[in-house]
Amino acid sequence: MSNLDESIGKILLELQKEDPDTFKKLMKKAQEDNPELFEEDVDEGNKKIDEYNQDVDEYNKKVEEEK
């Protein structure tokens, strides 16, 4: 999937340079259709999930040590 993402990224960069108006319209449509992709708090949510997973891992280690 990363090759596809990279190709799409290159196409968007070219479009932004060559036809900025169309690029703006495309990005506006993408944001309207998928607002969750443009939310800035996604990273914060991922950090919280990572912290929770670390806590779970630590708890599981303690349980294993007690056995």
C-alpha positions as CSV (number, residue, x, y, z in Angstrom):
1,M,0.0,0.0,0.0
2,S,2.9,2.4,0.6
3,N,3.8,2.4,-3.1
4,L,0.2,3.5,-3.9
5,D,0.4,6.2,-1.2
6,E,3.7,7.4,-2.6
7,S,2.3,7.5,-6.1
8,I,-0.7,9.4,-5.0
9,G,1.4,11.8,-3.1
10,K,3.6,12.5,-6.1
11,I,0.5,13.1,-8.3
12,L,-0.9,15.5,-5.7
13,L,2.3,17.5,-5.5
14,E,2.4,17.8,-9.3
15,L,-1.2,18.8,-9.4
16,Q,-0.6,21.4,-6.7
17,K,2.2,22.9,-8.8
18,E,0.6,22.7,-12.2
19,D,-3.1,23.4,-11.4
20,P,-3.5,24.9,-7.9
21,D,-7.2,25.7,-8.3
22,T,-8.0,22.1,-9.1
23,F,-5.8,20.9,-6.2
24,K,-7.7,23.2,-3.8
25,K,-11.0,21.9,-5.1
26,L,-9.9,18.3,-4.8
27,M,-8.5,18.8,-1.2
28,K,-11.7,20.6,-0.2
29,K,-13.8,17.7,-1.5
30,A,-11.6,15.1,0.2
31,Q,-11.9,17.0,3.5
32,E,-15.7,17.2,3.2
33,D,-15.9,13.4,2.3
34,N,-13.4,12.3,5.0
35,P,-13.0,14.9,7.7
36,E,-11.5,12.4,10.1
37,L,-8.4,12.3,7.8
38,F,-7.8,16.0,8.5
39,E,-8.4,16.0,12.2
40,E,-5.3,17.3,14.1
41,D,-6.1,15.4,17.3
42,V,-5.6,12.0,15.6
43,D,-2.0,12.0,16.8
44,E,-3.1,12.7,20.4
45,G,-5.5,9.8,20.2
46,N,-2.8,7.5,19.0
47,K,-0.5,8.6,21.8
48,K,-3.2,7.7,24.3
49,I,-3.7,4.3,22.7
50,D,0.1,3.7,22.8
51,E,0.2,4.7,26.5
52,Y,-2.7,2.4,27.3
53,N,-1.0,-0.5,25.4
54,Q,2.2,0.1,27.4
55,D,0.2,0.0,30.7
56,V,-1.4,-3.3,29.6
57,D,2.0,-4.7,28.7
58,E,3.5,-3.8,32.0
59,Y,0.5,-5.3,33.8
60,N,0.9,-8.5,31.8
61,K,4.6,-8.7,32.7
62,K,3.8,-8.3,36.4
63,V,1.2,-11.1,36.2
64,E,3.6,-13.4,34.4
65,E,6.3,-12.7,37.0
66,E,3.9,-13.6,39.9
67,K,3.2,-17.0,38.4
